[in-house]
Amino acid sequence: MRASLRLIRQLFPRVETITIVTSTGLGQTVVADAINDVMTTTDRVQVSIIDTTSLEAVQVLKNRQADLCVNFSVPGHDLVSVPGVRRINHAPSRNFAVFDKKHPLSQRATVRVRDLIDFPIATLPSGNSARIRIEQAVRAQGQVFSPTIEATCPVLTMRAIAGTTMVAMMAERTIPDNLAEAGCTAVELDDPGLDDRSIQILAADPLRESDGLDMMIKSLRRSLALQ
């Protein structure tokens, strides 16, 4: 009987599902690269993605509704001390303004929020950690933040600003690879009103034993390092 079970497992290996909670921008970049890496090395892992904001993602992980979380650091939340959450890795992530190449500010070495507030803005939906920072920086200039476009997909956002005077604010790792082909350019946001942040890989603690989970963590580490 045991020999038969071993033979069945060899012929029909168990496929493990790993659940990752992340945002759309990171899901299309860091997470997508890692998943592709894993899928080229094994057919015994499948991935389920939960798409949400950075702050909500931590709660999803804490509730053990996901195995891993890839999100942006959230101000005022020391995740190292959060029960049920373990930080695996993190990397700094600069903020950029993305313009059409013919935009008046596109040739600047750096820009500040006060340089952008007279132009239409494209940004992430309300409640996102990056959006919150941008709103705070705009309010510090005595202005009301009222974006022209709200979208979670970096590719669609970039297409929307191409050929216009709109400005999109993005994290460097979420900027689409075909930026130049789309006729756009990215200029670093160097503004004291915008806090530094990082992209982080978090895991549910205690971490369950799993070869597939180990593979995914290693792949996410590699993907996060490619900046």
HELIX and SHEET records of a PDB file:
HELIX    1   1 ARG A    2  LEU A   11  1                                  10    
HELIX    2   2 THR A   24  LEU A   26  1                                   3    
HELIX    3   3 GLY A   27  VAL A   31  3                                   5    
HELIX    4   4 ALA A   32  MET A   39  1                                   8    
HELIX    5   5 SER A   54  LYS A   62  1                                   9    
HELIX    6   6 LEU A   79  SER A   81  5                                   3    
HELIX    7   7 VAL A  113  LEU A  116  1                                   4    
HELIX    8   8 SER A  129  ALA A  140  1                                  12    
HELIX    9   9 PRO A  154  ILE A  161  1                                   8    
HELIX   10  10 GLU A  172  THR A  174  5                                   3    
HELIX   11  11 ASP A  211  ALA A  225  1                                  15    
SHEET    1   A 5 VAL A  45  ASP A  51  0                                        
SHEET    2   A 5 GLU A  16  THR A  22  1                                        
SHEET    3   A 5 LEU A  68  PHE A  72  1                                        
SHEET    4   A 5 ARG A 197  ALA A 204 -1                                        
SHEET    5   A 5 VAL A  85  SER A  93 -1                                        
SHEET    1   B 6 THR A 110  VAL A 111  0                                        
SHEET    2   B 6 CYS A 184  LEU A 189  1                                        
SHEET    3   B 6 ASN A  95  ASP A 100 -1                                        
SHEET    4   B 6 VAL A 167  ALA A 171 -1                                        
SHEET    5   B 6 ILE A 121  THR A 123  1                                        
SHEET    6   B 6 ILE A 149  GLU A 150  1                                        
END                                                                             
